[in-house]
Amino acid sequence: MTTMQIDSVPSAPGRSPAAPNTVPLRTALAHTWYLTGRKLHALVRQPWVLAFSVVQPVIWLFLFGQLFRRVIDIPGFAYHGTYLDYLVPGLIAMNAMSNNMWAGMAMIEEIERGTLNRFLTAPASRIAIMNASVVEQAVSTAVQSLIIVGLGLAGGARYHGGVAGVAVMVAASVGVGVVFGALSNAVGMTLRSREAIIGVYTFFMLPLMFLSSAFIQTSLMPGWMQAIASRNPLNWVVQIGRSAVSAQPGWAGIGVRCGGLLVLAVACVAVSVATFRSYQKNA
């Protein structure tokens, strides 16, 4: 049977022995399923968390959508549709990044409660502990994105790419959520400081937001901003979503950006796992 290599953790006096060095892949997947269920059950018991998480995007959706609705008339804006059509993919991407940048707070809470240490002394797959966090964040991001899609539709936005286009847009938002959620978890486990996570959020959120095409076409930006935007993963997601729900999706460009986003997400999860193993050795 296929196995996965899992680092062992020395057990403290009076604690149960740590998990063995290797666990079957099937067991790791089963542990991921149950640990994800634990997190999702907590989320279901507090549905207001999801509701409050989309308050800010809803305000931007209807406030910015009305305030800047004439922006598309600027020469060179070159967008066929309403500004609300243009805005929705950007808000979905920003919401995914913003909410997942707080993921490290939950990790710090697990550490302070002692929950994480109890899992480390239990025969639970170490990979499953991290995967459960990633999957829970992905599910939350997908639900939030669909809420924004529905509200945008109610406000007059149109998704000419149909269900397939919306699915691609939501999947891309999940991808960027994994990127920033994994990095936030890494910061939480490394520094174990809420202030550090707040500092990272403050430092990156607004610059990444405005160095993207979320609100305006990059062709109208100064050259140096265009150069940064082309390398901004948030902008990749905005472009993926906007193209996917357009009347004529550019699937080649979507595929390239999705591939880059996938590579980045895998790399960020690897960093998060590495910091988890470092915490595990020092726990």
N, C-alpha and C positions, 0 to 999 in steps of 0.2 A: 504494500500500500504506500502511496506517495506520502512523504512526511515533510514538515517544515522545520527549519532549525529555530529553536527558541532559546534565548539565553536563560540560564538558571539563576535563581535568586537565593542567596544564603538565607536560611530561615533564622529569625531571631529566637533566643531562648523562650520556650513556652509557646512558640507558634508552630503551626502545622508545617510539614515539609513543603518546600517550593515545588513548582511544577517540574516535570522531567525536562531534559534538554531537548527532546523532540516530541512532537505530538502529531498524530495523523492529520492530513489536510482536511479530511471529513470532520474531524473533531474541531479543528480551528474554525471551519465554516459554521458548525453548529453553535460554537461559543459566540461567534460574531452575531448569529441570528438571535440568540437569547439576550446578549448584552445590548444589542440594538433595541430589542423589544422592551427592555427595562427603561431605556432612555425615552422611547416613544410613548410608553405608558405614562411616564411623568409629564410628557408634553400634552397628551390627551387630557390629563387631569387639569391642565392649566391652559386651555385654548386661548385665553386672553393674551397670552404671550405672543402668539402668532398675530392676533388682531392688532396689538399695539406696535408690532414690528413693522407693519405696513402703513402706519399713520403718516409718517414723514413722506414716503413716496406718493401717497394719495394727495397730500397737500401740494406737493410739487406737480403732480399730474394735472390737477385742475387749476391751480394757481399759475404755474408756469405755462401750462397749455393755453390759458386765456391771455396771460400777460404778454407772451412772446409769439402769439399766433401769426402776426404779420412778418415775422422774421423770414419766413420762406419766400417773401417777395424781394428780399435783398438780391441784387444782381450777383450771379455766381453761386447762389445757394444750391441751385440745381437739385431740387427734390420734388418729385411728383406725388403730391398728397398733402394732407393737412399737417400742421405742426404737431398735433396730437399723435398722428401716425408716426411721425419722426421721433417723438419724445418717448413713447412707451418702451421701446427696446433699451434706450439709455437708462430709464428709471429701473427697469428690471435688473440690468447689470449692476447699477449702483447699489440697489437694495441687497443683492447677493453679496457684493463685496463688503458693504457696511455691516450687515448683521453677522457675517462670519468672522469679521475682525474682532468680535467680542467673544469668540469661542474659547479663548484661553481663560476667560473668567470662570467658566464652568470647570475647567481643569484645575484651577487654583482652589475652587470650592471643594472639589473631590479630594484634593491633597489635604486641605485644612480639616475636613471632616474625618479624615483617616480612611475614607472609602477606597481610595486607590491603593493604599498599603495593604488593606484587607484582600483586595483582588490579587495583589502580588504574592500573598502567602497562600492563596487558594490554587487549586489545580486548573487554573484558567489560562487559555492561550494568550500570550502577551500580544501577539499580532491582533487577536480578536478584540482586546481592550481598546486598541487604537482604531481598528476598523469600525467598531461600533460608534465611536464618536464621529468619524467621517460620514458614515451612512446616515446617522441621525441628522447631521447638519445638511446633508444632501436632500433628505426628505423635507425638512423644514423649508429649505430654499425653493424646492419645487412647488410646494403648496403656496408659499408667499408669491412666487412668480405668477402662478395661475390666478391668484386673487387679483393681482395688478392687471393681468391680461383681461379678466372679466370686467374690472372697473373701467379700464380703457375702452373696452367694447361698449359699455353702457354710456360712456361719455362721448362716443362718436368715432372712436378709432376703428380702422378697418384693417384686417389682416388678410391681404390678398393671397398670401402663400398657403392659406388654409390650415388645417389641423397639422399637417406635416411641418409647415413652417413654424407654427407655434411650438411644436414639440422640439424642434431644433433650437429655437430661441431659449426655451426653458432648460434644455440639456446644457447649453453653453453657460447659462447662469449658474447651474449646478457646478459646472467645471471651475468657473472662477471662484465660486464659493469654497470649493475644496482647496484651491490654491491659498486663499487668505485664511481659511479656517485652520489649515495645517500649520501655516506660519504663526498664527495666533496661539495655537496649542504649544508650538515649540517655544515661543516667548514665555508663555505661562509656566511651562515645566522648567525652563532654564532659569528665569529670574524670579518666579513665584511672587510676582508683585503686580497688583492691580494697577498701580500707577504707571508701571512700564507699559502695560497693554493700552492704557488710555493715551500715553505719550505716542506710542506707535500709531494708534488710530488717528490722533490729531495730526501727526506729521504727514501721514500718507493719504488720508481720505480725500481732502479737498484738492490737493495737487493732482492726484490721479483722476479725479472726477473732471476737473477743468482742462486737463491735458488729454482729453478724449473728445470724441464727436457726440457725446451724450446730448449736448445742448446746441451745438453749431457744427457745421461742416468743417473738417480740418483744412479744406482748401482756402478758407477765410482766415486761418490762423497765421501768425508769423512763422517764418521758416524753421526757427529753432523749436517752436512748439509742435510743428508738424513732425519733425524728426523724433521727438520724444513720444508723441502720440502713436507713431508707427510701431514703437516697441513697448507700448503700454498694454498689458494683458486685458485691462478693463476695456480699452478701445477695441481690441480684437472681438470681445464678446458683443459689444454694441454693434459692430459691423456685421458680425455673424447674424445676430437677431434681426437687424434692419434688412439685410439682404434676404434672409430666409422668409420673412413675411411680406416681401414685396411681390409685385405681379410677375416679375421675371427674376427669380433667385439666381445669383451667380454661384453655382454649386462648386466650381473649381476653387474660387477664393474662400468659400465657406470651409471646404475640406482642408485647405492649407492652414487656415487659422485654427480650426478645430484640432488639427494635428499638433500645432505648436502649443495650444492650450493643454492638450492631454500630456505632452512631454513635461510641461511646466508643473502640472498637477502631480504627476508621478514623482518628480524631483522634490516638490515641497512636502509630499507625504513621507518620502524617504528621510528628509531632514527631521520631520516630526518624530518618526520612529527612532531615529538616532538619538534625539534628545530624550525620548522616553527611556531608551536603554541606558543612557547616562544617569537619569534619575533612578532607574531600577537598581543600578549598581551602588548608588549612594544612599538608597532608602534604608 
